[in-house]
């Protein structure tokens, strides 16, 4: 019994979040979706028995997105099988005809989401990282004239956050503006942040 409790306490959680906003190439470019699916699958394939994969999506806060779900890695759902399912799901988003959503609520996703940062949850977000919401206008954000709202101190302390696709389709200087803004935001929120720019 002690061994089972210890194993559960040490289980890792990986949350995969897909940005379904119109600016993100995930919803319309099969090449990007396949690359994103492969990237996410690599992380899933490293998980161990008992670990959890949460699948989330976001865009406009008032519109239904892809159905969220969870997978637990076990003897039936081996890491390689879960990785294949995740890769197929993400790669298939353009062909699924998911309607591009009119806003990008990344801040709200983190502000109101439920994450187990105390246990070191990894949150992998497939997004161009262009916030376009009630918090900030996208044009002002991209020009560096508007900052992201200050997060609650240590909101995500202990979590690891990876953005895959940050700034995709933007020019170099704009990518730097986007990356710097999110680095500052996640630093204040207490998370370990990495931006992957394919």
ABEGO torsion letter per residue (X at the ends): XAAAAAAAAABBBBBBBBBABAABAAAABAAAAAAAAAAAAAAAAABBBGBBBBBBBBBBAABBBBBBBBBBBBAABBAAAAAAAAAAAAAAAAAAGBBBBABBBAAAAAAABBBBAAAGBBBBBBBAGBBBBAABBAAAAAAGABBBBBBBBGAABGBBBBBBGBGBGBBAAAAAAAAAAAAAAAAAAGBBBBBBBX
